[in-house]
Amino acid sequence: MDNFLEKILPRDGRFGSGPSKIRPEQMQAIAAAPFGTSHRKPPVKEIVGDIRSGLTDLFQLPAGYEVLIGNGGASALWDAVAFNLVEKHAQYAVMGEFSGKAAHAAQNAPWLETPEVRTTVPGTIITNETTTGIDTYLYAHNETSTGVCSPLRRYGDSAAGTTGGATASAAAADAPLTIVDGTSIAGGYIFPASEVDFYYFSTQKCFGAEGGLWVAFASPAAVERIEKIAKERWIPDFLNLQIALENSRKNQTYNTPAIGTLTLLSSQIKWMLEIGGMEATAARSRANSQAVYEWAEQHPLATPFVKDPAYRSPVVATVDFVAEVDTKGIIQRLRENGVLDIDSYRSLGRNQFRIGAFPAIDTEDIVKLLQCIDACLPLYTKA
């Protein structure tokens, strides 16, 4: 450990953008869990049931919205969406690596029309645009690779999709759906679930669990679309959302899940509800990211990568440095001292830090991280 860093090191040095920090209490929950021998028997089904009911309360889901859980992570859903939710023609808004991969899945699907893809340069935002003939609008709520946050809104015929209850209109299955990838922001930002039809995320970001599991909120209109397409199109069982829906209603997953991941997720949801729900978790993330942005705005060598404050992510903060700063050297020096995973996203190729600001991270640790960076800068800045 370096002497000049010893007194300012964070208590917990995990700042990765996923997998993210896991609270010690979550690990204790794994140790105490009375696991059974089958994921289709108690007590595993009880854990899944707790997750589904806890998420319904945490996100205050409208009546008629259902919580689906399945294996494979959000990347599996990119393919599942093309199989189960896009009728013929989709429109994607692409702001970076992850939203681009989601669009790529539809581009490769031979049973669909070539999707309309709206793109922008990394660090900036682009939104969907209501267009005749589009049956599915898709975008990322938070682009994890760049730290851009998109406003949440519905596209297409909003009236048919916002029923919010079990009495969805007969036309709902034919109305355009709005599908949102909330992988890195779900749990760290308050939003009205009624604005989207299918909102999905992974568990290794705000929820401090492991990867390999996906969670989705489906509106009545989305459920109708899933059920309709399942009757018309061959879908691999692993990607079949109708099967996932049927199993989720039974508080189980179709394939055997990682029980530890379920337990980590369940523990985090309970903690989030105990500290005050989404208002509290969103406030924690906002305090973390705001500390980074304010520091970068005042720094002579740095600047926030996302120029417009309105679109800066509350959960993934990205900061550019001038060319004279050796950010890779700083990253390595901090890693040697137990401060981890603030690397820029690999494909961006920028002189940048990307700092996770998820709810489980304490703002005090964020402040100490920034102090550590400042302490390292004289050693890694060319004159």
Buried (B, 14 or more C-beta within 10 A) or exposed (E): EBEEBEEBBBEBBBBBBBBBBBBEEBBEBBEEBEBBEEBBEEBBBBBBBBBBEBBBEBBEBBEBBBBBBBBBBBBBBBBBBBBBBBBEBBBBBBBBBBBBBBBBBBBEBEEBBEBBBBEBEBBBBBBBEEBEEBBBBBBBBBBBBBBBBBEBBBBBBBEBBBBBEEEBBEEBBBBBBBBBBBBBBBBBBBBBBBBBBBBBBBBBBBBBBBBBBBBBBBBBBBBBBBBBBBEEEEBEEBBBBBBBBEBBEEBBBBBEBBBBBBBBBBBBBBBBBEEEBBEBBBBBBBBBBBBBBEBBEEBEBBBBBBEEEEBBBBBBBBBBBEEEBBBEEBBEBBBEBEBBBBBBBEEBEBBBBBBBBBBBBBBEBBBBBBBBBEBBBEEBBEE
